[in-house]
Amino acid sequence: MNVPTQAPAAPSPAPGEAPHAAGPGLTIAALGVVFGDIGTSPLYAFKETLNPEHGVAFTPDAVLGLLSLIFWGLMFVVTLKYVVFVLRADHDGEGGILALQALARSAAAGPRTRPWVWNTIGVLGLVGAAMFYGDSLITPAISVLSAVEGLEVQAPVLQRVVIPITILILLGLFAVQRKGTGAVGKVFGPVMLLWFLMLAVAGGWQVLQHPQVLAALDPRRAIGFLVEHRLQSLAVLGAVFLAFTGGEALYADMGHFGARSIRRAWLFIALPGLVLNYFGQGALVLAEPAAVDNPFFRLFPSWGVVPMVVLASMATVIASQAVISGAFSLTAHAMRMGYLPRMRVVQTSGSAIGQVYVPVVNWMLMTGVLLLVLGFRSSSALSAAYGIAVSITMVTTTLLAGVVAWGLWRWNRVAVVLGVAAFAAVDLTFVLANSLKVADGGWLTLAVAAGVMLLFTTWAKGRRLGLEAAAAESMPLRTFFESLALNMPHRVRGTAVFPNADAATVPHALLHNLKHNQVLHEQVIVLRVLACDTPRVDARQRIEAEQLMDGIWVVTARHGFMERPDVPEFIRILAYQKTLAIDSMTTSYFVSRASVGQENLPGMNPVRRALFGWLQRNAGRASDYFELPDNRLVEMGQRT
């Protein structure tokens, strides 16, 4: 019943504005969710750039060149692109790749829009969303594993317990997901504030001891390194990119905290802490080349290693939590927009709509993450699989944001083209650099993303074909009731609600109810629920109702992709707006569990037809998805 639709055009947002008060508390809270991934990158990013497998000799000039690449990458990719530019793409207070896709569609909408433009925008959004799932597998594995590996610095003999401890932490992390993040989230911000403070203090102390490392602030160091190591530059850039993973979260989580809070947290806390720590690691290896084995934990005295392992483990759990929660939210969005079949979604907060738990996704992620840890066994090995999915997502974000700046914000066309070209050139360079990792593990995230894309497109196309087949066999609603009025069946007390994907055709459940029970309720509501390409729907546009005849209503209810399609609530709103006497205890809901036969799936190859059939059989109940009460539900089968 819930399929992708073209929603009414969303009002143009005021770039950079979000409906949040950017107080200190919200800024600290943003640290605990938004910056977990990028904030834990110092655990492994700089160490990986110095990996001798890249073919770069360890020299002071090489260290300064690598630091310069990291610094200017943070400034250009994260600060300029995301913080200054992309965070302006505020879609009714929400961010993320699907929200950006909806904004881009609004920007491109018009009578002269070519179909390929509309389709390309849709594909870009889906590709970015699919790549996020690949990232959701890697981030918990590499983050927690790199934190626990700090034990090896304290005592090499502890290497044997790294994998078991990592697995125990991950098992606990996924086991508590069903409890929700509300209570735990209260400590996320202070923990991450302490984390960034320790990053800054430990790194800043080394910078004070060896201030010559500040020469890496000169961008010529980065350029000189790339020129001198032309043959090795792509491999090195693939490692440098690890310092920017998590940058996409700044936009994805904008709806929770607002652009202003995220900007403040980045500019005044996260960015200074990261830069000081990276430069501190560089200063340390310049003074003590033996520290290259684990420069992050070598920053701390021996007595401080174990406490930092504990703090790092907490920080990486927070980073993992943010990615896992993002996967839950993205799944719920994709379901409401018609790209995934219905699944059980548990609302874990009575006030925050974005806090959801999807059991199927949770256990699938847990299985994948544990297999990664057991298969790769070290953060260095996992880094080979990390980055390719994130870099592709960054390309899609750049292109979609360019469409929004061009068509919605009406920025200077020359400036938009030049800006998008510059960002895209850098993004594509990192995609090319990370493509060198495909054979060593990057294929895994690409395979996951390809599988998700196959699910997205198969379900959306199968549902569309099924609805078209059902519409071809259906009866016009108005004509049906006009003919029914000539020989009206017995009317019984109460209200009958018939959810239907098409407000102009007769619901299958209505026909079967008349055929078998030969009665019609005194109030009959044919309800169509539309999922819109906006986060939330204005209350004035929520319900659209038309009375066909006495007691017969055709209703369209709209909801955004951040809202639950609560059908009983829609009926209460209808009763209030139209002053209808509808008693919830005498209201029954008649739904059809549709099954699309393979003969009605033309143009789909046998593999996709079989996949769609499997998805149909395992899809959740419509009654659960639309929050229909079981004690007033009548469910019927339907095959088209």
VOBA-365935 format. One record per residue (C-alpha): x, y, z; residue in one letter. Coordinates in Angstrom, 1 decimal. Example, Ala and Ser with C-alpha at 12.3 -4.5 7.8 and 13.67 -1.06 7.14 Angstrom:
<rs>
        u        v        w   res
     12.3     -4.5      7.8     a
     13.7     -1.1      7.1     s
</rs>
This chain:
<rs>
        u        v        w   res
      0.0      0.0      0.0     m
      2.9      2.3      0.7     n
      4.8      3.0     -2.5     v
      7.2      5.8     -3.7     p
      5.2      8.8     -4.8     t
      6.0     12.3     -6.0     q
      5.1     14.4     -3.0     a
      4.0     18.0     -3.2     p
      7.1     20.1     -3.6     a
      8.6     20.9     -0.3     a
      9.1     24.6      0.5     p
     12.5     25.9     -0.2     s
     14.5     25.7      2.9     p
     16.5     28.6      4.2     a
     20.1     27.3      3.6     p
     21.9     26.5      6.8     g
     18.9     27.0      9.1     e
     17.6     24.2     11.2     a
     14.9     24.1     13.8     p
     17.1     23.6     16.8     h
     18.4     25.9     19.5     a
     22.2     25.7     19.3     a
     23.0     25.8     23.0     g
     26.1     24.3     24.7     p
     24.1     21.2     25.7     g
     23.1     20.4     22.2     l
     26.6     21.0     21.0     t
     28.0     18.5     23.5     i
     25.3     16.0     22.7     a
     26.2     16.3     19.0     a
     29.8     15.2     19.9     l
     28.4     11.9     21.3     g
     26.6     10.9     18.1     v
     27.9     12.8     15.1     v
     31.6     12.7     15.6     f
     32.1      9.2     16.9     g
     33.3      7.7     13.6     d
     35.6     10.5     12.5     i
     36.7     11.1     16.1     g
     38.1      7.6     16.5     t
     40.0      7.7     13.2     s
     43.3      8.7     14.9     p
     43.4      5.2     16.3     l
     44.4      3.8     12.9     y
     44.5      6.4     10.2     a
     47.9      7.9     10.6     f
     49.5      4.5     11.4     k
     48.1      3.2      8.2     e
     49.6      6.1      6.1     t
     53.0      5.0      7.4     l
     52.5      1.4      6.3     n
     55.7      0.3      4.5     p
     53.5     -1.7      2.1     e
     52.7      1.6      0.3     h
     56.3      1.8     -0.9     g
     57.1      5.1      0.7     v
     60.4      5.3      2.6     a
     60.2      6.6      6.2     f
     61.7     10.0      6.1     t
     61.0     13.3      7.9     p
     59.8     14.8      4.6     d
     57.4     11.9      4.1     a
     56.0     12.3      7.6     v
     55.4     16.0      7.1     l
     53.9     15.4      3.7     g
     51.4     12.8      5.0     l
     50.4     15.1      7.9     l
     49.9     18.0      5.4     s
     47.6     15.7      3.3     l
     45.6     14.8      6.4     i
     45.3     18.4      7.6     f
     44.3     19.9      4.3     w
     42.0     17.0      3.6     g
     40.2     17.7      6.9     l
     39.9     21.4      5.9     m
     38.7     20.9      2.3     f
     36.6     17.7      2.5     v
     35.1     17.9      5.9     v
     35.2     21.6      6.9     t
     34.6     23.3      3.5     l
     32.5     20.8      1.8     k
     30.3     19.4      4.6     y
     30.4     22.0      7.4     v
     30.2     25.1      5.1     v
     28.4     23.8      2.0     f
     26.4     20.5      2.5     v
     25.0     21.4      5.9     l
     23.1     24.2      4.2     r
     20.9     21.5      2.5     a
     18.4     21.5      5.3     d
     15.3     19.5      4.2     h
     12.7     20.6      6.8     d
     15.3     20.1      9.5     g
     16.6     16.8      8.3     e
     19.7     15.6      6.5     g
     21.1     12.4      5.0     g
     21.4     11.0      1.6     i
     17.7     10.3      1.1     l
     16.7     13.7      2.4     a
     19.2     15.2     -0.1     l
     17.8     13.1     -2.9     q
     14.3     14.5     -2.1     a
     15.7     18.0     -2.1     l
     17.4     17.4     -5.4     a
     14.2     16.1     -6.9     r
     12.4     19.2     -5.8     s
     15.1     21.3     -7.4     a
     14.9     19.4    -10.7     a
     11.1     19.2    -10.8     a
      9.5     21.1    -13.7     g
      7.7     20.6    -17.0     p
     10.9     20.6    -19.0     r
     12.8     18.2    -16.8     t
     14.1     15.3    -18.8     r
     13.2     11.8    -17.4     p
     16.9     10.8    -17.3     w
     17.6     13.7    -15.0     v
     14.9     12.5    -12.6     w
     16.0      8.9    -12.8     n
     19.7      9.8    -12.3     t
     18.9     11.7     -9.1     i
     17.0      8.7     -7.9     g
     19.8      6.3     -8.7     v
     22.4      8.6     -7.0     l
     20.4      8.7     -3.8     g
     19.9      4.9     -3.7     l
     23.6      4.3     -4.4     v
     24.6      6.5     -1.5     g
     22.1      4.8      0.7     a
     23.3      1.3     -0.3     a
     27.0      2.3      0.3     m
     26.0      3.3      3.8     f
     25.2     -0.3      4.6     y
     28.6     -1.4      3.6     g
     30.1      1.3      5.8     d
     27.9      0.0      8.7     s
     29.6     -3.3      8.6     l
     33.2     -2.0      8.6     i
     32.9      0.8     11.1     t
     32.1     -1.2     14.3     p
     34.7     -3.9     13.4     a
     37.6     -1.6     12.6     i
     36.9      0.9     15.4     s
     36.5     -1.6     18.3     v
     39.4     -3.7     17.1     l
     41.8     -0.8     16.8     s
     40.9      0.3     20.3     a
     41.5     -3.1     21.9     v
     44.7     -3.4     20.0     e
     46.1     -0.8     22.4     g
     46.6     -3.7     24.8     l
     49.5     -4.9     22.7     e
     51.3     -1.7     23.4     v
     51.0     -2.3     27.2     q
     52.1     -6.0     26.8     a
     52.7     -7.8     23.5     p
     51.6    -11.1     25.1     v
     48.1     -9.7     25.3     l
     47.8     -9.9     21.6     q
     46.0    -13.3     22.0     r
     43.1    -11.7     23.9     v
     42.5     -8.9     21.4     v
     40.0    -10.9     19.2     i
     38.0    -12.4     22.1     p
     37.7     -9.1     23.9     i
     36.6     -7.4     20.6     t
     34.0    -10.0     20.0     i
     32.6     -9.7     23.6     l
     32.3     -5.9     23.2     i
     30.5     -6.2     19.9     l
     28.2     -8.9     21.2     l
     27.2     -6.7     24.1     g
     26.8     -3.7     21.7     l
     24.3     -5.5     19.4     f
     22.5     -7.2     22.3     a
     21.5     -3.9     23.9     v
     20.2     -2.3     20.7     q
     16.7     -3.4     21.5     r
     16.8     -1.2     24.6     k
     17.2      2.0     22.6     g
     19.9      4.7     22.8     t
     18.0      7.2     24.8     g
     19.3      6.4     28.3     a
     22.8      5.6     27.1     v
     22.9      8.6     24.9     g
     23.0     10.9     28.0     k
     26.6      9.9     28.6     v
     27.7      9.8     25.0     f
     28.4     13.6     24.8     g
     30.5     13.9     27.9     p
     32.5     10.8     27.0     v
     33.3     12.1     23.6     m
     34.2     15.5     25.1     l
     36.7     13.8     27.3     l
     37.9     11.8     24.3     w
     38.6     14.9     22.2     f
     40.2     16.6     25.2     l
     42.6     13.7     25.7     m
     43.4     13.7     21.9     l
     44.3     17.4     22.1     a
     46.3     17.1     25.3     v
     48.3     14.1     24.3     a
     49.0     15.4     20.8     g
     49.6     19.0     21.9     g
     52.3     17.9     24.4     w
     54.2     16.2     21.6     q
     53.8     19.2     19.3     v
     55.3     21.4     22.1     l
     58.2     19.1     22.4     q
     58.8     19.0     18.6     h
     57.4     22.2     17.1     p
     59.1     21.5     13.7     q
     56.1     19.3     12.9     v
     54.1     22.4     12.4     l
     55.8     22.8      9.0     a
     53.1     20.4      7.8     a
     50.6     23.2      7.9     l
     52.2     24.5      4.6     d
     50.1     23.0      1.8     p
     53.3     22.8     -0.3     r
     54.3     19.9      1.8     r
     51.3     17.9      0.6     a
     51.8     18.9     -3.0     i
     55.5     18.1     -2.8     g
     54.8     14.7     -1.4     f
     52.4     13.8     -4.2     l
     54.8     15.0     -6.8     v
     57.8     13.1     -5.3     e
     55.8      9.9     -4.8     h
     53.7      9.9     -7.9     r
     53.8      6.1     -8.3     l
     52.8      5.5     -4.6     q
     50.4      8.5     -4.2     s
     47.1      6.6     -4.9     l
     47.9      3.9     -2.4     a
     48.9      6.5      0.2     v
     45.7      8.6     -0.5     l
     43.6      5.5      0.2     g
     45.2      5.4      3.7     a
     44.9      9.2      4.1     v
     41.2      8.9      3.4     f
     40.7      7.0      6.6     l
     41.1     10.3      8.4     a
     37.9     11.6      6.8     f
     35.6      8.6      7.1     t
     32.7      9.7      9.3     g
     32.5     13.1      7.6     g
     29.2     12.0      6.0     e
     27.7     11.7      9.5     a
     27.9     15.4     10.0     l
     25.1     15.8      7.4     y
     23.3     12.5      8.1     a
     22.6     13.4     11.8     d
     21.7     17.1     11.1     m
     18.1     16.4     11.9     g
     18.9     15.4     15.5     h
     21.0     18.4     16.5     f
     20.8     21.1     13.8     g
     23.5     22.5     11.5     a
     24.6     25.2     14.0     r
     25.4     22.8     16.8     s
     27.3     20.5     14.5     i
     29.3     23.4     13.1     r
     30.2     24.6     16.6     r
     31.1     21.1     17.8     a
     33.4     20.6     14.8     w
     35.1     23.9     14.6     l
     35.7     24.4     18.4     f
     36.1     20.8     19.7     i
     36.4     18.0     17.2     a
     38.7     19.6     14.6     l
     41.2     21.1     17.0     p
     41.4     17.8     18.9     g
     41.9     15.8     15.7     l
     44.5     18.1     14.2     v
     46.5     18.3     17.5     l
     46.5     14.5     17.8     n
     47.5     13.8     14.2     y
     50.4     16.4     14.5     f
     51.3     14.9     17.9     g
     51.6     11.4     16.4     q
     53.7     12.9     13.6     g
     56.0     14.7     16.1     a
     56.4     11.4     18.0     l
     57.4      9.3     15.1     v
     59.8     12.0     14.0     l
     61.5     11.9     17.4     a
     61.1      8.1     17.9     e
     60.7      6.2     14.6     p
     60.1      2.9     16.6     a
     56.7      4.4     17.7     a
     55.5      3.9     14.1     v
     54.0      0.5     15.1     d
     51.2      2.2     17.0     n
     51.8      6.0     17.3     p
     48.4      6.7     18.9     f
     48.9      4.7     22.0     f
     52.6      5.5     22.1     r
     51.6      9.1     22.8     l
     50.7      8.1     26.4     f
     53.0      7.0     29.2     p
     52.8      3.3     30.1     s
     50.6      3.9     33.1     w
     48.1      5.7     30.9     g
     47.8      3.1     28.1     v
     45.2      0.8     29.8     v
     42.9      3.8     30.8     p
     43.1      5.0     27.2     m
     42.3      1.6     25.9     v
     39.1      1.7     28.1     v
     38.3      5.3     26.9     l
     39.0      4.3     23.3     a
     36.8      1.3     23.6     s
     34.0      3.5     24.9     m
     34.5      6.0     22.1     a
     34.5      3.3     19.4     t
     31.3      1.8     20.9     v
     29.8      5.2     20.6     i
     31.0      5.5     17.0     a
     29.6      2.1     16.2     s
     26.3      2.9     17.9     q
     25.9      6.0     15.7     a
     26.4      3.9     12.5     v
     24.1      1.1     13.7     i
     21.4      3.6     14.6     s
     21.9      5.2     11.2     g
     21.3      1.8      9.5     a
     18.0      1.4     11.5     f
     16.8      4.9     10.5     s
     17.8      4.5      6.9     l
     16.0      1.1      6.7     t
     12.8      2.7      8.2     a
     13.1      5.6      5.6     h
     13.6      3.1      2.7     a
     10.6      1.1      3.8     m
      8.4      4.2      4.0     r
      9.5      5.3      0.5     m
      8.8      1.9     -1.0     g
     12.3      0.6     -1.5     y
     12.2     -2.2      1.0     l
      9.5     -4.6      2.2     p
      7.8     -4.0      5.5     r
      9.9     -5.2      8.5     m
      9.3     -5.0     12.2     r
     10.3     -1.6     13.5     v
     10.4     -0.9     17.2     v
     10.1      2.6     18.4     q
     12.5      2.9     21.3     t
     11.6      6.4     22.4     s
      8.2      8.0     23.1     g
      9.4     11.4     22.0     s
     12.2     11.0     19.5     a
     10.8      9.6     16.2     i
     14.3      8.8     14.9     g
     15.1      6.4     17.6     q
     14.0      3.1     16.2     v
     15.2     -0.5     16.3     y
     14.9     -3.0     13.4     v
     15.6     -6.5     14.7     p
     16.4     -8.1     11.3     v
     18.9     -5.4     10.4     v
     20.5     -5.6     13.9     n
     21.2     -9.3     13.7     w
     22.3     -9.2     10.1     m
     24.8     -6.4     11.0     l
     26.0     -8.3     14.0     m
     26.7    -11.5     12.0     t
     28.5     -9.5      9.3     g
     30.6     -7.5     11.8     v
     31.7    -10.6     13.7     l
     32.6    -12.4     10.5     l
     34.8     -9.4      9.5     l
     36.6     -9.4     12.8     v
     37.3    -13.2     12.6     l
     38.3    -13.0      9.0     g
     40.6     -9.9      9.0     f
     41.8    -10.2     12.6     r
     43.5     -6.7     12.7     s
     42.6     -3.1     12.1     s
     45.4     -2.8      9.5     s
     43.9     -5.7      7.5     a
     40.4     -4.2      7.9     l
     41.6     -0.8      6.6     s
     42.0     -2.5      3.2     a
     38.2     -3.0      3.1     a
     37.4      0.5      4.5     y
     36.9      3.6      2.5     g
     35.6      2.6     -0.9     i
     31.9      2.7      0.1     a
     32.4      6.0      2.0     v
     34.2      7.7     -0.9     s
     31.4      6.7     -3.4     i
     28.8      8.1     -1.0     t
     30.8     11.4     -0.9     m
     30.6     11.6     -4.7     v
     26.8     11.2     -4.7     t
     26.5     13.8     -1.9     t
     28.6     16.3     -4.0     t
     26.5     15.8     -7.1     l
     23.1     16.0     -5.4     l
     24.1     19.0     -3.4     a
     25.2     20.7     -6.6     g
     21.7     20.1     -8.1     v
     20.2     21.6     -5.0     v
     22.5     24.7     -5.1     a
     21.7     25.1     -8.8     w
     18.0     24.6     -8.9     g
     16.7     25.3     -5.4     l
     19.0     27.9     -4.0     w
     19.5     29.6     -7.4     r
     23.2     30.3     -6.6     w
     25.5     31.7     -9.3     n
     25.7     29.0    -12.0     r
     29.4     29.4    -12.7     v
     30.3     29.3     -9.0     a
     28.2     26.1     -8.6     v
     29.8     24.4    -11.5     v
     33.3     25.3    -10.4     l
     32.6     24.3     -6.8     g
     31.1     21.0     -7.6     v
     33.9     20.3    -10.1     a
     36.5     20.9     -7.4     a
     34.8     18.8     -4.8     f
     34.0     16.0     -7.3     a
     37.6     16.0     -8.5     a
     38.8     15.4     -4.9     v
     36.1     12.8     -4.2     d
     36.8     10.9     -7.4     l
     40.5     10.9     -6.6     t
     39.8      9.2     -3.3     f
     37.4      6.8     -5.1     v
     40.3      5.9     -7.4     l
     42.7      5.6     -4.5     a
     40.4      3.3     -2.6     n
     39.7      1.2     -5.7     s
     43.2     -0.1     -5.2     l
     41.9     -1.8     -2.1     k
     39.2     -3.7     -3.8     v
     41.1     -6.9     -4.3     a
     42.4     -6.8     -0.6     d
     38.9     -6.5      0.9     g
     37.2     -3.5     -0.6     g
     35.1     -5.9     -2.7     w
     33.2     -6.8      0.4     l
     31.6     -3.4      1.0     t
     30.9     -3.1     -2.7     l
     29.3     -6.5     -2.7     a
     27.1     -5.5      0.2     v
     26.1     -2.3     -1.5     a
     25.4     -4.1     -4.7     a
     23.2     -6.5     -2.8     g
     21.3     -3.7     -1.1     v
     20.8     -1.9     -4.5     m
     19.4     -5.2     -5.9     l
     16.9     -5.3     -3.0     l
     16.0     -1.7     -3.4     f
     15.3     -1.8     -7.2     t
     13.7     -5.3     -7.2     t
     11.2     -4.5     -4.5     w
     10.4     -1.1     -5.9     a
      9.9     -2.4     -9.5     k
      8.0     -5.6     -8.3     g
      5.6     -3.5     -6.2     r
      5.0     -1.1     -9.1     r
      4.3     -3.9    -11.5     l
      2.0     -5.6     -9.0     g
      0.0     -2.4     -8.4     l
     -0.3     -1.8    -12.2     e
     -1.6     -5.4    -12.6     a
     -4.1     -4.9     -9.7     a
     -5.2     -1.6    -11.2     a
     -5.9     -3.2    -14.5     a
     -8.2     -5.7    -12.9     e
     -9.9     -3.3    -10.5     s
    -13.2     -1.5    -10.6     m
    -13.6      2.3    -10.5     p
    -14.6      3.2     -7.0     l
    -17.2      5.9     -7.8     r
    -18.9      3.8    -10.4     t
    -19.1      0.9     -8.0     f
    -20.8      2.9     -5.3     f
    -23.2      4.5     -7.7     e
    -24.3      1.0     -8.9     s
    -24.4     -0.2     -5.3     l
    -26.8      2.6     -4.3     a
    -29.4      1.1     -6.7     l
    -29.5     -2.0     -4.5     n
    -28.0     -1.0     -1.2     m
    -27.0     -3.9      1.0     p
    -27.9     -3.9      4.7     h
    -26.0     -1.2      6.7     r
    -24.6     -2.2     10.1     v
    -23.4      0.0     12.9     r
    -19.8      1.0     13.2     g
    -17.0      2.1     10.9     t
    -15.1      0.0      8.4     a
    -11.7      1.3      7.2     v
    -10.3     -0.2      3.9     f
     -6.7      0.7      3.3     p
     -6.0      0.7     -0.4     n
     -3.0      1.8     -2.6     a
     -5.3      3.5     -5.1     d
     -8.1      5.9     -3.9     a
     -9.9      5.6     -7.3     a
    -10.4      1.8     -7.3     t
    -12.4     -0.6     -5.1     v
    -10.4     -2.3     -2.4     p
    -10.2     -6.1     -2.7     h
    -11.1     -6.5      1.0     a
    -14.3     -4.4      0.4     l
    -15.5     -6.7     -2.4     l
    -14.8     -9.8     -0.3     h
    -16.6     -8.4      2.7     n
    -19.7     -7.6      0.6     l
    -19.6    -11.0     -1.1     k
    -19.3    -13.1      2.1     h
    -21.0    -11.0      4.7     n
    -23.5     -9.1      2.4     q
    -23.4     -6.0      4.7     v
    -22.0     -2.5      4.5     l
    -21.0     -0.4      7.6     h
    -22.7      2.9      8.3     e
    -19.3      4.6      7.9     q
    -17.1      3.3      5.1     v
    -13.6      4.8      4.7     i
    -11.4      3.9      1.7     v
     -8.0      5.1      2.8     l
     -4.9      5.7      0.7     r
     -1.6      6.3      2.6     v
      1.1      8.2      0.7     l
      4.7      8.3      1.8     a
      6.1     11.7      0.8     c
      9.6     12.8     -0.1     d
      9.6     15.2      2.9     t
     10.7     14.4      6.4     p
      7.3     15.6      7.9     r
      4.0     16.6      6.4     v
      2.3     19.8      7.4     d
     -0.7     19.1      9.6     a
     -2.9     21.1      7.2     r
     -1.9     18.7      4.3     q
     -2.1     15.5      6.3     r
     -5.7     14.5      5.5     i
     -7.6     15.0      2.2     e
    -11.2     13.6      2.3     a
    -14.1     13.4     -0.2     e
    -17.6     12.2      0.6     q
    -18.9     10.1     -2.3     l
    -22.3      9.5     -0.7     m
    -23.9      9.2      2.7     d
    -21.4      7.5      5.0     g
    -18.9      6.7      2.2     i
    -15.6      8.5      2.3     w
    -12.4      8.5      0.2     v
     -9.5      9.7      2.2     v
     -5.8     10.3      1.4     t
     -3.4     10.5      4.3     a
      0.1     11.7      3.8     r
      3.2     11.2      6.0     h
      6.8     12.1      5.8     g
      9.7      9.6      5.8     f
     10.5     10.6      9.4     m
      6.9      9.8     10.5     e
      5.1      6.6     11.4     r
      2.1      5.8      9.2     p
     -0.3      5.5     12.1     d
     -3.6      4.7     10.5     v
     -5.8      4.9     13.7     p
     -4.3      8.3     14.3     e
     -5.2      9.3     10.7     f
     -8.8      8.2     11.4     i
     -8.9     10.3     14.6     r
     -7.7     13.3     12.6     i
    -10.4     12.7     10.0     l
    -13.1     12.4     12.6     a
    -12.0     15.7     14.2     y
    -11.7     17.6     10.9     q
    -15.1     16.4      9.4     k
    -16.9     16.1     12.8     t
    -17.7     12.4     12.2     l
    -19.0     10.2     14.9     a
    -16.3      7.6     14.8     i
    -15.9      5.4     17.9     d
    -12.5      3.7     17.9     s
    -13.9      0.7     19.7     m
    -16.5      0.1     16.9     t
    -14.0      0.7     14.1     t
    -12.8     -2.3     12.1     s
     -9.9     -2.4      9.7     y
    -10.1     -4.7      6.6     f
     -6.8     -5.3      4.8     v
     -5.6     -7.5      2.0     s
     -2.3     -9.4      2.0     r
     -1.4     -9.0     -1.6     a
      0.7    -11.6     -3.5     s
      2.0    -10.7     -7.0     v
      2.2    -13.7     -9.3     g
      5.3    -14.1    -11.5     q
      3.2    -13.8    -14.6     e
      2.5    -10.1    -13.6     n
      6.3     -9.3    -13.4     l
      7.2     -8.7    -17.1     p
     10.7     -7.4    -17.7     g
     12.2     -8.9    -14.6     m
     14.6    -11.8    -15.1     n
     14.1    -15.1    -13.3     p
     16.5    -14.3    -10.5     v
     14.9    -11.0     -9.7     r
     11.4    -12.6     -9.9     r
     12.5    -15.2     -7.4     a
     14.0    -12.6     -5.1     l
     10.8    -10.5     -5.2     f
      8.8    -13.6     -4.4     g
     11.0    -14.3     -1.4     w
     10.7    -10.7     -0.2     l
      6.9    -10.9     -0.5     q
      6.8    -14.1      1.5     r
      9.0    -12.7      4.3     n
      7.6     -9.1      4.4     a
      6.0     -8.0      7.6     g
      2.3     -7.7      8.0     r
      0.6     -4.5      6.8     a
     -1.3     -4.4     10.1     s
      1.9     -4.1     12.1     d
      3.4     -1.5      9.7     y
      0.3      0.7      9.8     f
     -0.2      0.1     13.6     e
     -3.6     -1.4     13.2     l
     -5.1     -3.0     16.4     p
     -5.2     -6.8     16.2     d
     -8.5     -7.0     18.0     n
    -10.3     -4.9     15.3     r
     -8.5     -6.3     12.3     l
     -9.8     -8.5      9.4     v
     -7.1     -9.7      7.0     e
     -7.8    -11.3      3.6     m
     -5.6    -12.8      0.9     g
     -5.2    -11.3     -2.6     q
     -3.3    -12.6     -5.6     r
     -2.7    -10.4     -8.6     t
</rs>
